[in-house]
Amino acid sequence: MRPRADGRGALAVRDLGSANGTKLNGARVAIEELAPDDVVQ
């Protein structure tokens, strides 16, 4: 998983091909923008 910021100041999380995947609020994601109170696993 790698957090990243874009030019707008928004943060996103990106899965880097991990065996167990990256979950955002319980759902598997490849890349997704983060919002307040999101839970990343």
Buried (B, 14 or more C-beta within 10 A) or exposed (E): BEEEEEEEEEEBBBBEEEEEEBBBEEEEBEEBEBEEEEEEE
